[in-house]
Amino acid sequence: MSRFPGVDFVEFDSLLTEEERLVRDTVRAFVDEQVKPVIEECHREARFPIELVPQMAALNLFGASFSDYGLPGLGGTAYGLIMQELERGDSAVRSFVSVQSALVMYPIYTFGSQEQRDRWIPPMATGEAIGCFGLTEPNFGSNPSGMLTTARLQGDEWVLNGSKQWITNGTLADVAVVWAKTDDGVRGFLVEKGTPGFTSRDQHGKFSLRASTTSELSFQDCRIPAANLLPKTEGVKNALMCLNQARYGIAWGGLGAAIDCYSTALEYAKERVQFGGQPIASHQLVQDKLVWMLSEITKGQLLAHRLAQLRDAGRLKHQHISMGKRNNVWVARECAKRARDILGANGIVDDYPVIRHMLNIESVFTYEGTHDIHSLIIGESITGIPAFNPPVAAATEPAAPSAERPQKEAAAARE
């Protein structure tokens, strides 16, 4: 199998260090050699390629940003390139690594006790333990502050009641990071597989992310030790901090799907012959679509790289991440549409990866903050006026940027 050359119109590679290129090329080879050969079958069968987990662990893909516990401590660009290459293979593979790293290992490392870190980080890094992140509920997605799941302290145990929906890795997970309302606000908890009162079941009938395990978690008088509370959690803002870690990876991952769609369409257009023996790449309308894709991918690469620089400098803000996620996932969605158009009827069969990416990106477009929610996050940042749920009076007399905001907890979560 020949090595995938990548998409680099403006010498983007010259911005990368030798280590960053090595990381990317290593994951690129893994995707080409291990993911690509099996992912269409997994998509058809609606199963995650769990057999690849040990190989991903051997490449240090889980918790790659951490430096403790023998992990590589990669910078923002190297981590982002991992996400890019994994999603070039399939969004499900990138989602698995994102959840493991950004949504489970990160909160345990950041908000957990030393005992919790020692208990879970090493086996999660080696893939011996799998985690999931329980925030979204059947009736609360974009507004996590409205969650109904509760946790009540009774003696030396917490009692959880409620449910979570659209949970990646839910039935595969050995431990779930679950967010619930307590008398002291929203807190995070570790709930282990097999705990009485904790059940999980898979979501069926998906046309998107079919190679990903998506589940519902239920808690009915689920009792966990008091020590399973993540002690440093103090509100829904901590859950949003976890999401920002994942959203950053998605900003890079979306480019991977876009790159695969563009590269497939380009090669197809140069080989597909119509109208007097000429390849369709010779037609103006086809070239316009290819140029649009290449231009937007290139801009997305530069944006993602700038986010990485800000991240490493400690200056990356949530509104920056929102711009990256919003823009680059939209680019992936539009590239998939144009690539499918270029492939014609072949664009709807899984002999080519375009339709799979097109279906997957519909989920990525929605999860970790919808396109519109990220528009509002950026909008609040540039105007100083929150538009998530403004008071009626705001329709005629906008509140000043310094005015007291409704839904204080939700506003704090965005900071």
Buried (B, 14 or more C-beta within 10 A) or exposed (E): EEEBEBBBEEEBEEBBEEEBBEBBBBBBBBBBEBBBEBBBEBBEEBBBBEEBBEBBBEBBBBBBBBEEBEBBBBBBBBBBBBBBBBBBBBBBBBBBBBBBBBBBBBBBBBBBBEEBBEBBBBBBBBBEBBBBBBBBBEEBBBBBBBBEBBBBEEEEBBBBBBBBBBBBBBBBBBBBBBBBBBEEBBBBBBBBBEBEBBBBEBBEEBEBBBBBBBBBBBBEEBBBEEEBBBEEBBBBBBBBBBBBBBBBBBBBBBBBBBBBBBBBBBEBBBEBEEEEEEBBBBBEEBEEBBEBBBEBBBBBBEBBBBBBBBBEEEEBEBBBBBBBBBBBBBBBBBBBBBBBBBBEEBBEEEEBBBBBBBBBBBBBBBBBBBBEBBBBBBBBBEEEBBEBEBEEEBEEEBBEEEEEBBBEEBBBBBE
